[in-house]
Amino acid sequence: SNEVTTPYDITRENYKEEMPSLLRYLCGKVSARMKKDSMYAGTIGVVVKTSDFHRRSMQVKLEDTTNDEKVMLKTASSLMKKLLLGQEGILNAEGSGIRLVGVSASDLDDGKYRQLSLMDLMADERKVKLDNLFNSLNEKYGHEVIRRGEH
């Protein structure tokens, strides 16, 4: 897992502006560590600490284990939106905010029993090379030196 404390509250008003980049950063860090250790997660979770210091979390079990940053980001984004902005979301209360944001990966395995499709196998080698290049550039020059494009 990885967490970051922000210097200001994230509120309903600045959620769309602030949360995507925080989650992208956190998922990138968790994914890079998992890839380095050749590990895959079966569960992705998010955690927040409110401005009055209460911790809240939410997690979901995945169909297939992963260490892919995009899968983790999509999952974490969905969980965070539900936790903070959903029916009983934390940020729905007047004046509420959060200061700490975290992403976790659990139910780890080494990927020996992953179910892969033919397309996964063909794309996997190219993706591994690209991920390795991406991670080495970020390790050498800093996290924001290169970023993945969004579609």
Disulfide bonds with the S-S distance in Angstrom:
none
